Amino acid sequence: MRLSNFFLPVVKDAPSHAEIASHQLMLRSGMIRQSGAGIYSWLPLGFKVLKNIERIVREEMGRAGAIEMLMPTLQQADLWRESGRYDDYGEEMLRITDRSGRDMLYGPTNEELITEIFRAYVKSYKQLPLNLYHQQWKFRDEIRPRFGVMRGREFYMKDAYSFDLDEAGARLSYQKMFAAYLNTFHRLGVTAIPMKADPGPIGGDLSHEFLILSESGESAIFCDKAILDVPVPGLDFDFEDQDALAREMEKRTQYYAATDEKHDAEAFARVPKERQIAARGIEVGHIFYFGTKYSEPMKATVQNKDGQLVDIHGGSYGIGVSRLAGAIIEACHDEAGIVWPASIAPFDVGLISMRPKDEATATACEAAYKELQAAGFDPLYDETDERAGSKFARMDLIGLPWQIIIGPKAAEKGRVELKSRRDGARIECSLVEAITRMKAA
Amino acid sequence: MRLSNFFLPVVKDAPSHAEIASHQLMLRSGMIRQSGAGIYSWLPLGFKVLKNIERIVREEMGRAGAIEMLMPTLQQADLWRESGRYDDYGEEMLRITDRSGRDMLYGPTNEELITEIFRAYVKSYKQLPLNLYHQQWKFRDEIRPRFGVMRGREFYMKDAYSFDLDEAGARLSYQKMFAAYLNTFHRLGVTAIPMKADPGPIGGDLSHEFLILSESGESAIFCDKAILDVPVPGLDFDFEDQDALAREMEKRTQYYAATDEKHDAEAFARVPKERQIAARGIEVGHIFYFGTKYSEPMKATVQNKDGQLVDIHGGSYGIGVSRLAGAIIEACHDEAGIVWPASIAPFDVGLISMRPKDEATATACEAAYKELQAAGFDPLYDETDERAGSKFARMDLIGLPWQIIIGPKAAEKGRVELKSRRDGARIECSLVEAITRMKAA
């Protein structure tokens, strides 16, 4: 993409209401614009990041056997009356009345709706296990939305729902999601620690939150440092291997890790002093096993092998996709701006023309632009007339993993300057070598 | 995808309220489920189709130079008060009050919101032209939603917005979208006829609807048959060639084509009798040039070359993405079910095992499944134990372009049966030949 054809409204100063780094950086780099209290528009740069996160979440859900679909944003109040949550949910639920006087709501989560879909079609244990998910906008009418997309009201969530014949099956489904989440966050370039959690309004007796360590996190967390060193299952993990699934959970649950809600000071004191982490974290995922909490009142039953009707055992599994854009920036930024993990960077590399009006420079840049695309990269090509200083500052701010800089001297020699955004290291080399280095990284 | 791992709830009979073929077929084939009046959940099969349509729309918008972003579903009423449409829009606008008493609405379209974003960042003619678009859920509170996703209340729309310094520039932007739409619908496997249209609540003086011929269409249309034979611009079309852009419009506007709203019986009478088409059509796209209708009240101005502030000239360009799933089925089905155009089919090919318990058959099918994937196809592999008849019926119903059928006899000979869904032709051949034929089609 040529910068002059793109829409990248970088702004100098973040508004004073932006309290944390990710919110400031997303506003300054032209990723988002506030369109209401806790409601954001995703400008082209931010949109590309959101789509990249969505894609990785999709790939890892698919690898774990979950099937994608899409439920609507608006739901009928009557469904929530069946589960009893219409009255329980409180003021965070945005209640709506349509022109015909029907009570509706903007879905804050989808346990009821997916259970209605399930019970309409699934009648036999032979159709189980089943895990259906979607990525859709949700609304929670927070009284105090803040921190940009990290605690917005309209937010983009991946929510999966598993259906099993019994508790043993449901625990397997839970373990699959547990393992898939570890791989997902790892691919997104962050370490998310699974911690025992309170199920809250979703319900159930088994629940883990996944948290990224960050000073700006809203949750106080306590854990054993050793949990950070456990390797993720990996992309060749066999999700049908029940022993391996159990091991992935055990490897982590053997170490102390809890949010303040579930914190046990005595148990934490038994962690070796040098491994005690008391810090803050950002919740980016939350998984629940809730048994028959929804299937029982909503009559989601299947026939078991003996022909008896039994309530299915369910779980739900959320990832805050839009929140992750902010959370990852909290973990990945420096003084100059964002430092994107390569997997979700909005472009792979920034190509900076130091003097677009110089013919040799322009020719070298145009050739490099085409060659980068041919090599499979998605480059952002700054061919504007601006000062070099503001070009560098902007490219650092938006945080692409690599920069390729071409000025008249380099162009003459057939060389480029390759800069790594992460460590700032610059080398002069041929374009071919730059491409080789970027591919090897 | 193995059918036993997928969620494909095919149902025997469509409910009696489904009046038209596409609605019946989408319900029967397990593409959608109604989740409220005019509100649908997209089950996995339908979701794949929706995503395929979205992808083609995205590719063609990008080719025409439009930049993708994403605006939220909920908007602030105050923005619509600026344009004057908050009161004008009528009861189709779903009005919402949040817990703090703010007036909000579920966006039925986004002229106001995109104009607010534009005016915040764009100050100079040098940043123009600009065309920003998104694909997002919209809500229109139809009093009588019907025909499934064809006239739903919550629907998925692509809406693009162009910003130009003057009318001449805006007309060019309009022509680009006109040409892009022709390519888009062509790639989606249908012929959409551009027709002069009333701008309605969007406003302006230049507007075209794009309609697909269909008996179940809600609009009466009148056109010269010759317009159907004009070739589309094609994927190598140069969107920067102003003459070519003008020609693409002229090639079509030279022929009579109008919906009943704009119908001129006298002009139609001058079309040669044998070329007169009086039929019904489904609106799948609508484009508008509305000049300064929004920029003037909302003060979206830029500096021109002389340093003067001028109101920008705007246009907006919609495609009904979710409606298209239904509209394409209206154009592409037969007695046995859906007949998907290859570009948007939910899977490329259905692989049917005639006797999964026969070892030779199972081995041949597993090998074919892997080879199809290796050849770049996305196969749906029916390895279930059901009767052959119901397997065939289901595969015909869901309308994948190709079926590969393997039974014990064929397996023994190392052959497969290749069936084309469109014409029902079957041939026996090797898998390699089947792959070659599918690739060549």
HADDOCK unambig.tbl for C-alpha pairs under 7 A between the chains (distance, minus, plus):
assign (segid A and resid 6 and name CA) (segid B and resid 67 and name CA) 6.80 0.50 0.50
assign (segid A and resid 9 and name CA) (segid B and resid 121 and name CA) 6.13 0.50 0.50
assign (segid A and resid 36 and name CA) (segid B and resid 75 and name CA) 6.97 0.50 0.50
assign (segid A and resid 36 and name CA) (segid B and resid 76 and name CA) 6.40 0.50 0.50
assign (segid A and resid 39 and name CA) (segid B and resid 72 and name CA) 6.81 0.50 0.50
assign (segid A and resid 40 and name CA) (segid B and resid 72 and name CA) 6.33 0.50 0.50
assign (segid A and resid 41 and name CA) (segid B and resid 70 and name CA) 5.82 0.50 0.50
assign (segid A and resid 41 and name CA) (segid B and resid 71 and name CA) 4.38 0.50 0.50
assign (segid A and resid 41 and name CA) (segid B and resid 72 and name CA) 5.76 0.50 0.50
assign (segid A and resid 42 and name CA) (segid B and resid 69 and name CA) 5.76 0.50 0.50
assign (segid A and resid 42 and name CA) (segid B and resid 70 and name CA) 4.96 0.50 0.50
assign (segid A and resid 42 and name CA) (segid B and resid 71 and name CA) 6.16 0.50 0.50
assign (segid A and resid 43 and name CA) (segid B and resid 69 and name CA) 5.06 0.50 0.50
assign (segid A and resid 43 and name CA) (segid B and resid 70 and name CA) 6.57 0.50 0.50
assign (segid A and resid 44 and name CA) (segid B and resid 67 and name CA) 6.82 0.50 0.50
assign (segid A and resid 44 and name CA) (segid B and resid 68 and name CA) 5.76 0.50 0.50
assign (segid A and resid 44 and name CA) (segid B and resid 69 and name CA) 4.52 0.50 0.50
assign (segid A and resid 47 and name CA) (segid B and resid 69 and name CA) 5.39 0.50 0.50
assign (segid A and resid 47 and name CA) (segid B and resid 70 and name CA) 6.43 0.50 0.50
assign (segid A and resid 67 and name CA) (segid B and resid 6 and name CA) 6.78 0.50 0.50
assign (segid A and resid 67 and name CA) (segid B and resid 44 and name CA) 6.82 0.50 0.50
assign (segid A and resid 68 and name CA) (segid B and resid 44 and name CA) 5.75 0.50 0.50
assign (segid A and resid 69 and name CA) (segid B and resid 42 and name CA) 5.76 0.50 0.50
assign (segid A and resid 69 and name CA) (segid B and resid 43 and name CA) 5.04 0.50 0.50
assign (segid A and resid 69 and name CA) (segid B and resid 44 and name CA) 4.51 0.50 0.50
assign (segid A and resid 69 and name CA) (segid B and resid 47 and name CA) 5.39 0.50 0.50
assign (segid A and resid 70 and name CA) (segid B and resid 41 and name CA) 5.82 0.50 0.50
assign (segid A and resid 70 and name CA) (segid B and resid 42 and name CA) 4.97 0.50 0.50
assign (segid A and resid 70 and name CA) (segid B and resid 43 and name CA) 6.56 0.50 0.50
assign (segid A and resid 70 and name CA) (segid B and resid 47 and name CA) 6.42 0.50 0.50
assign (segid A and resid 71 and name CA) (segid B and resid 41 and name CA) 4.37 0.50 0.50
assign (segid A and resid 71 and name CA) (segid B and resid 42 and name CA) 6.16 0.50 0.50
assign (segid A and resid 72 and name CA) (segid B and resid 39 and name CA) 6.81 0.50 0.50
assign (segid A and resid 72 and name CA) (segid B and resid 40 and name CA) 6.34 0.50 0.50
assign (segid A and resid 72 and name CA) (segid B and resid 41 and name CA) 5.76 0.50 0.50
assign (segid A and resid 75 and name CA) (segid B and resid 36 and name CA) 6.99 0.50 0.50
assign (segid A and resid 76 and name CA) (segid B and resid 36 and name CA) 6.41 0.50 0.50
assign (segid A and resid 91 and name CA) (segid B and resid 99 and name CA) 6.79 0.50 0.50
assign (segid A and resid 94 and name CA) (segid B and resid 98 and name CA) 6.52 0.50 0.50
assign (segid A and resid 96 and name CA) (segid B and resid 96 and name CA) 6.02 0.50 0.50
assign (segid A and resid 98 and name CA) (segid B and resid 94 and name CA) 6.52 0.50 0.50
assign (segid A and resid 99 and name CA) (segid B and resid 91 and name CA) 6.79 0.50 0.50
assign (segid A and resid 99 and name CA) (segid B and resid 141 and name CA) 6.91 0.50 0.50
assign (segid A and resid 121 and name CA) (segid B and resid 9 and name CA) 6.12 0.50 0.50
assign (segid A and resid 141 and name CA) (segid B and resid 99 and name CA) 6.92 0.50 0.50
